[in-house]
Amino acid sequence: MPYIHKKNGDDKTSNYPIVNKSTTIGRSDENDIVLRNVGISRKHVKIYKKAKNYFLADLGSSNGTKVNGKFIQKIKLSHNDVISIGTCDLIFFTDELSAPPQTNSLFLMEDSDQNNFYHHTLNISPQESCIMSSSELLASIESKKIIDKHGQAPSQNDISSLERSNKALFVLYEISRQLSSTSDFKELLNKIMDLIFMVIDADSGFLVLTGDKEKDELIPIVVKSKDKQKENTGKMRPSKTMINKVIQDKVALLTTNAMDDSRFSAAESIVIKKIRSAICVPLWGKNKIIGAIQLDSTRPDNMFNKDSLELLKTIGCQMAMVIEQARLNSQIQEEEKLRNLLERFHSPQIIEMILKKSQDSSENIMEPKDLTSTILFTDIVGFTGISEKMSPREINIILNKHFSQLTDIIFKYGGTLDKFLGDGLMAIFGTPIEKKEDAENAVRAALEIRQKFAEVIKKTIPEIKFDIRVGINTGRVVAGNIGSPKRMDYTVIGDAVNIAKRIESCAKPDQILIGPETYKCVKNKFNLKKVGPKKLKGRKAETMIYEVLD
């Protein structure tokens, strides 16, 4: 976004974004950019966009317009062009500003009779909405020292700017120090609010974060009062009217007599608490408002001013970054916990899919839901007899080695390890994320398990040789966290699971059997043999069974 930088003059706002196709500059309030400098006409110049370029045209001004020292009527603008109108020099920049988009700051200032109010809107560039760097603040302070060296007394504006810079530097330093010494996020935000009260004299303050967008939810995070006894009464409430206006209109607000301010006439909290002056600034995340800070004063002799607003905006930007970083850290910690849990049951590829899906959707992927899955059961044939001849430790070593190989194969084909069942195991293909090739992957995993098992058995002494059998079935299941509040396991339940286990029980040593639904999914991809209908335990009707040869 291009913008105009004001090079001289006493207007504190230095940058003006060019957001419209046509932007006028002049003394009149009708202009998009209003400048009061001597020699500027009511409507002096116009900047407009044509195709991808920007042009400047003089609007018949009394004193004319110069660009880079030469009088012009119309000219194509380039980056760093100096535009001279009256006694004011402006610089045109074409650079895209990367800071979050802040629109306006609205000031309602007190008139002499306390009843009339004058409001003025300053157009603040996105760059200025972000926090000033320490080097910029120090440069501001150094510039005041240079003035003093030349024997010139600093103006009131210089003193005010210096005080604000000093306060900002103090708060920024303290925030950075607290970040390294405070681990509790809520405690950190309370300490930052304490710092705000040290540099801005307020009676009460609130940090509010946005919640559910559809419900326009606002969540008070920090509530602070100058009177400590009021903090725990539960009666302190921020002005929802003011905060909503700040968030919805994307403005920072300052009022010097809130009770008479027509913008907040519907705000009961302002009237009840007799708020005389209030400031409210938005907290910008990466590209959206994530909350707001509101400060109130009930004392007639303690009115907030423009410096207070600018200072709170600066601190608010830093606080927004702290909040976003804390949220990111929390998200990373939760993801790490979930990853550690999932690594016990899922392959790395499936884990990445689960984490990505949970980030892209508000849906809890581990909550129970209906899926079509393929269930695989394996069992060691005759292991009970072998285990009678061995010590428990020897059995443990053999099973761990066996299950380790099986788990690697299941993960290789995108399966989920559901549980170990004595000398067998249960695996699922298609949870928590369904895939078209789930049944095929289950069969391929079974074939590799049989092949790997055969290779191992060849090297095993005869006394501890054993065989393996596999049963596979496909069908609708409920998958998710199932159990009691004290113990939850991610698993699947349904008739398809029971059938898979019964099919495995029917298999002979080194045999892979599949059910009818699995057969439909893989019949053209493997060498299959029809075994025939089988009466499975616990079922009235017979079930057609097929064998996977290779």
Secondary structure, DSSP 4 states (H G I P E B T S, - for coil): --EEEE-SSS-S--EEE--SSEEEEESSTTSSEE---TT--SS-EEEEEETTEEEEEE-S-SS-EEETTEEESEEE--TTEEEEETTEEEEEE-PPP-S----EEEEEEE-TTSS-EEEEEEE--HHHHSPPPHHHHHHHHHHHHHHHHTTPPPPHHHHHHHHHHHHHHHHHHHHHHHHHH---HHHHHHHHHHHHHHHS--SEEEEEEE--TTTT-EEEEEEEESSHHHHTSS-----HHHHHHHHHHTEEEEES-GGG-GGGTT-HHHHHTT--EEEEEEEE-SSSEEEEEEEEE--TT----HHHHHHHHHHHHHHHHHHHHHHHHHHHHHHHHHHHHHTTTB-HHHHHHHHHHHHH-SS-TTS-EEEEEEEEEEEEETHHHHHTTS-HHHHHHHHHHHHHHHHHHHHHTT-EEEEEETTEEEEEES-SS--TTHHHHHHHHHHHHHHHHHHHHHTS-GGG--EEEEEEEEEEEEEEEEEETTEEEEEEESHHHHHHHHHHHHPPTT-EEE-HHHHHHHTTTS-EEEEEEE--TT-SS-EEEEEE--
